Amino acid sequence: MPIRAHLVELRKLVVLAALGLVVGAVGGWFLYDPVLAALQQPLAAAAAARHGVIALNFSGIASSFDMKIKVSLFLGVIAASPWWIYQLWAFITPGLSGRERRYAMTFVAASVPLFLSGAALAWWALPNAVSLLTEFTPTGAVNYIDAQSYLVFVMRLILAFGLAFLVPVVMVALNLVGIVRARTWIRGWRWAVMLAFVFAAVMSPTPDAITMIVLALPIIALYFGAIGLCRVHDRRVDRARLAEGLPSLDPDEPVEDDVTVAGRTR
């Protein structure tokens, strides 16, 4: 396809993804009250533990309405994640073979629970974050937290970890289309581990090391799991090339199969 056709296709998929987000936001509009109550629960728990006042503050006349719209859009992103993730893969799959397209559908099926798992992990860390960050409120003082800032804080945490959990899927996709071999990912494992801990340290809502480690370990595990899948795919590609009499794409990595064994016996 020419570049213009790719851009037209990209625009179409972006519009479809946006429509999915709108539909999800409409559903989120009706779930606003229970979700807002859940968002305030960590604040209420922190206030009860310190026998003080910790609550959301709507500072403007339209703040409550703006808050409802933002929460609805945020819920739309979460609820419509299967749809917009599918649109992302739909833009990539035309350049793949029939077998690779089946793999792509598997990636879509894996991406949704991974994204939701990352979001769930961030949600799990949220109460501890609120408890730790509000414990510096002086005794007898009140802590009125701006509702907009609190929502941005929660959204950033949940979306960041949701997207971080999609990195292994991108790794496998790049390997599938032949852009990056597993050997390249293996060589960069030290950088990957360091970046995982840096990401967890920056995005972690609490400064303690335990929370950072708990958030970083799943990302690291997914990284090495993706390397394993990439390695399996590379070996299959190399075996197919050797069967056709073609050299391996990675001559430094031995491929144990019937072709190489027959070559040794000769």
N, C-alpha and C positions, 0 to 999 in steps of 0.2 A: 504494500500500500504506500502511496506517496505521503509526504509529511502532512499535507492538507487533509487527507482522509483520516490520518491518525488524530489530528486535532479535532476534526468533526466528531469522530468516535469518542474521544476523550470528553468533549463537551456534552455529548449525549449521556455518557455514564455519570458525569458530575451532576447533571440535572436529575437523573434517576436517583442517585444517592441522596440529593437534597430533598427530593420528594419523599423518600423513605424517612429521612430525619423529621420532616414536617409531620408525617403521619405518626411517628413515634412521639413527637412533641405534643400532639393533640391528646394522645393517651396519657402522657405525663401530666398534662394540665389537670386531668381528673384525679390523678394520684398525688397531687401536690400536698394536700393536708397530711396524709400518713407519712410521706417522705420527709416533709419538714419536721414532723414530730420525731422521726428517726434521727434526723440531723441534729436536733436539739438534745437528744438523749445523752450524748457524751457531756454536753455542757451541764445538764441537770445533775448527772452523776458527780461531776467535779464539784459543783456547788454544794451538793449534799455532803460530800466527803470533807469539805472545808468549812461547812456551816456558814457560807457566805452567799452572795448574789452574783451569779454568772449567767448571763442571758444575752440573747441577740438583741441588737438595737437597730431599728429602722429609722435612719436619721432624716430622711426626706419624705415629702408628702406622697411621692410616687414610688418610694423605695419598695414598699410591699408588693406593688404591682410588677415592678421591674424584677423583683426577686422571684415571683411566680413564673414569669416568662423564662428567666434563666434556668430555674430548676426544671421546667418543662422541657427546654431544649437539651439540658444535660441528660434527663431521662430518655429523651428521644435518641441521643447518641448511643446510650447503652442498649435500649430496646431494639434499635434498628441496626445494631452492629452486624448481625448476619447479612443484612441487605447491603450495607455499604462495603463490607469486606468482600462480598460476592462481586460487586461492581468493580472493585479493584482488580480481582482476578480475571474478570470478564474482559478487561482491557489488555491483559497479558496473554490470555489463552489463544487468540488468533495466530500468534506466532509460534505456537507449539504444535507438535504432531498429535495424532489421535490418542496415542498412549500417554503422552505428556498431559493432554487435556484431562484424562482420567485422574492423573496424579494431581492436577490443579484442583479438581473438585474435592479430592481428599484433603488438600491444603485448606480449602474453604471450611470443610467440616472440622478440621483441627484448629483453625484460626479462631473460630467463635468461642469454643470453651477455653482456649488459652487467653483470649482477651478478657473474658469474664472471670477467669481465675486470677489474673493480675488485678482486676478491679476488686475482686473479693478480698485479696490479700491486703490491698490498701485500705479497704473498709475495716478489716480486722485490726489494722494498726491505728486507725483513727481515734478510738477511745483512749488508748494509752497516750497518744500524742496530745490530745486535749487535756488530759489529766496532768501530764508533765508540764506543759506550757503554761497552764493556769495556776500552778502551785506557787508561783511567785507573787500572786496577788496578796497584798498585805492584809493582815487580820483586821476585820471591821470595814474594809473597803469593798466597793462593788466593781465588778468587771463587766461593763457593757460592751459586747463585741459587735462591731459593725457587721451587719448581715451580709452585705455584698462581699466584704473581704473574707469572711468565713466561708462563703460559698465558693469563691475563687480558690481558696486554700484546699477545700475538699475536692473540687473538680480537678485541680492540677494534680493532686496526689493520685486520684483514682484513674484518670486518663493516662497519666504518665506510666503507671505500672501496667495498665492494660495494653498500651502500645509496646512497652518493653517486652512483654510476653509474646509479642508477634515477631520479634527479631529472629528467633529460630526458624519460623516459617519462611521468612525472606531469605535466610541463609540457604535453606533447602531449595527454594525456588531458583536462586542464582546458580546453584549447583546443577539443577535439573536442566536448565537451558544452556549449560556449558560455559558459563562466565567465570565461575570460581570453583576450583577443585577442593576436595576435602583437605588435601595436603596444605593448602593455603590457610584454611581456617585453623588447622592444627598448629601451624607455625605461629599464628597470632594469639594462641591461647593465653599467654601471659598478659598481653594487652587487654584481652577480653575480660579476664578476671579482675584486673585493675579497674577497668572502666565500669564493670558491674558494681564494685564496691564504691567507686566514686559516685556513680549514679544513685546508689542506695543512700550514700551519705548526704548527697545534695537534696534528694527527694524525700528522704526520711523525715517525718514530722518531729522526730525526737532526736536529741543529740547523743543518746546512749548507744554504746557499741552493740548491744544485744539486738536491738531492733534493726540496726544496719545490717548485721550478719544474717538475721532471719529474712530480710528482704532481698539480700544479694544472693544467697544460696540457691533459691529456685531459678533465678536468671542464669546462674552459672551452670546448674544442672541441665537446663534447657539448651544451653549453648553446646555442651558436650553431647547431649542427645542428638542435636541437629548434626554434629560432626559425624556421629555414628551412621545416621541415615545417608549423609553425603558420601561416606566411605563405601557403603554398600552399593550405592548407585554408580560410583566411579569404577568399582570392580566389575560390575555388570557391563558397563560400557567398554572397559578394556578387554574383557573376555570376548565380547562381540567383535571388537576390532581384530583381535588375534585370530579369531575363527575365520575372518575374512582375509587374513594375511596382511593386515595393516599393523603398524607399530602402535604400542601403547601410548596414550597421551601423557603418561607419567612413567618414563622408562626407569626411574630410580626406585619405583615401587613394584615389587614382584607380584604377579598375578598367578595364583595357584589354580589351575584348571586342567582339563584334558589336553588342551593344545600345548601348554607349556611342558606338561609331563611328557607328551609324545616327542616334543622337541629335544628334551634332555636325553631320552632313550636313543634318539637317532645320533 
